[in-house]
Amino acid sequence: MPKDRSLVRAGDIGAWVYCNRAWWLANVKDVAPANVAELDAGTRAHHAHGRTVRRAHQLQRLGYLFLAVGMILAGIALLVNVIGGLL
């Protein structure tokens, strides 16, 4: 599938800023990179990091849920204690 040359992607900007010659070779001259193994390893590392970040966010939300439940239970216990003292 040919690239849509009317779109400028953030990845293209980042690649051009990092090395405009490499961007030109890849996008204008269609020269494949020589370090495919390193690029694949970097992609796998980024995916692994993304999974770690998603898991951290899930655990943080679970922690907030436990905190809310604990606060509700503490409020109920306090209310029961106060009402019990009035009776």
Sequence and secondary structure as in RCSB ss.txt:
>XXXX:A:sequence
MPKDRSLVRAGDIGAWVYCNRAWWLANVKDVAPANVAELDAGTRAHHAHGRTVRRAHQLQRLGYLFLAVGMILAG
IALLVNVIGGLL
>XXXX:A:secstr
    TT   HHHHHHHHH HHHHHHHHTS    S HHHHHHHHHHHHHHHHHHHHHHHHHHHHHHHHHHHHHHHH
HHHHHHHHHHH 
